[in-house]
């Protein structure tokens, strides 16, 4: 049996693993090996170029409001390539009663907008007098308790767009732990946010004041993964098409078993989505649950000629009560230039998700036909599409449902007690690219300092953008 020794082994070459590897490469004389079971690095990131169109089979971008992500862009030189679509300029919509309703992005404008009745707006203020719910409430239970039923369709749209999830199953302690912490500490979300705002004002002016911008690249999000991959030497520092059979403790720290080879290292980073990580960790320590649910979502890019028009903005989302075929659509040619042939538009329909996994089994022709029929009821799309494709991702989106907070605590306890073990990746502390980069930086810094990473200590209050 062949044996190899490294300082750090990283399992998983998605954005988390690639980001950890990027940072560890900055440590002098620190040897790393990144292992990826698929043939390609990049994980959920998957840009697709065809017939002059550029679409995304995975994430379409990330907001520019995360310091770690901005640092990564500067270090890689991608800050000179990036494209930005400011939220202040590109509005979004929610489908309500069969029509697209524009959603303002600032709280003040939302309060003034006729999204809900004056009486329902007064009910939102009832948060000031509601005691925190005990246990592990779902997002829908929590929102109705604190703010009333009127906001439910809009909140549904937010979590449909973020997780492709069901807000009647996602738990608030999993998806918004920072807000839940404020509620418990202050007895009211509104009261707690006002106090937090006052405390921040004392620290000085907010450098991130105003709305952020969506960031991508001329060749799509695949460019980010590609650039991080360029930093690694084939075979010596990264191996694709290289599945891991098992992990175990060793005298040196950790052992990774491959077909015909054992690799040892002081540090082991599992930069994997939750379920693959649990599969490798279960023989070492029994988790409170063996798997968590996942939601799969199809992206259907549709190109049209100049006879079709799109409203200004990023796109729209549809709550479940609208009973539509598509979860929503992104107006891709509005957001970033150069994604279509001349005088054409591109929109990307989203289908499936946690509530409608049965639609994933439909054939491509049916998916395209049903999506176009649905979109035409909301948008000006005469004629047949000049381009149509169904992009089927390999993996799903982890769903932070009942039991997830206990699972996250189990992971944190495990990392505290198992020296040299670091568990990060898609779903462990959220599913956004910024969250994965931020956590990857924290893990790399802990390895550099020779410390254990015990997970995020102070849950962040994440702003909600439609």
RAMO-V292884 format. One record per backbone hydrogen bond with DSSP energy under -1.0 kcal/mol. CO is the residue of the C=O (numbers start at 1). NH is the residue of the N-H. Records with the same first field share a line. If there is no record, write none. Layout:
CO: NH + NH
//
This chain:
2: 262
4: 264
7: 267
8: 33
9: 269
10: 35
11: 271
13: 42
14: 18
15: 19
16: 20
17: 21
18: 22
19: 23
20: 24
21: 25
23: 26
24: 27
27: 30
31: 7 + 8
33: 10
34: 239
35: 12
36: 242
38: 241
42: 45
46: 57
48: 55
50: 53
53: 50
55: 48
62: 215
66: 70
67: 71
68: 72
69: 73
70: 74
71: 75
72: 76
73: 78 + 79
77: 80
78: 81 + 82
83: 216
85: 214
86: 90
91: 314
92: 103
93: 317
94: 101
96: 99
99: 96
101: 94
106: 110
107: 111
108: 112
109: 113
113: 115
117: 121
118: 122
119: 123
120: 124
123: 126
124: 127
125: 128
126: 129
137: 172
138: 142
139: 143
140: 144
141: 145
142: 146
143: 147
144: 148
149: 152
151: 155
152: 156
153: 157
154: 158
155: 159
156: 160
157: 161
158: 162
159: 163 + 165
160: 164
164: 354
166: 169 + 170
167: 140
170: 139
171: 174 + 175
172: 176
176: 180
177: 181
178: 182
179: 183
180: 184
181: 185
182: 186
183: 187
188: 192
189: 193
190: 194
191: 195
192: 196
193: 197
194: 198
195: 199
196: 200
197: 201
198: 202
206: 209
212: 87
213: 64
214: 85
215: 62
216: 83
217: 220
220: 223
221: 224
222: 226
223: 227
224: 228
225: 229
226: 230
229: 232
233: 237 + 238
234: 236
237: 34
238: 235
239: 36
246: 257
248: 255
253: 250
254: 265
255: 248
256: 263
257: 245 + 246
258: 261
260: 2
261: 258
262: 4
263: 256
264: 6
265: 254
267: 9
268: 422
269: 11
270: 424
273: 277
274: 278
275: 279
276: 280
277: 281
278: 282
281: 284 + 285
293: 399
295: 397
296: 353
298: 351
299: 391
300: 349
301: 389
302: 347
303: 386 + 387
304: 345
305: 308
314: 331
315: 93
316: 329
317: 95
319: 322
320: 323
327: 318
328: 350
329: 316
330: 332 + 348
331: 334 + 335
332: 336
339: 54
341: 344
345: 304
346: 333
347: 302
348: 330
349: 300
350: 327
351: 298
356: 359
357: 360
358: 361
359: 362
363: 367
364: 368
365: 369
366: 370
367: 371
368: 372
369: 373
370: 374
371: 375
372: 376
375: 378 + 379
379: 381
380: 309
387: 303
391: 299
397: 295
399: 401
400: 171
401: 404
403: 407
404: 408
405: 409
406: 410
407: 411
408: 412
409: 413
410: 414
411: 415
412: 416
413: 417
414: 418
418: 421
420: 268
422: 270
424: 272
425: 428
426: 274
430: 427
432: 436
433: 437
434: 438
435: 439
436: 440
437: 441
438: 442
439: 443
440: 444
441: 445
442: 446
443: 447
444: 448
445: 449
446: 451
//
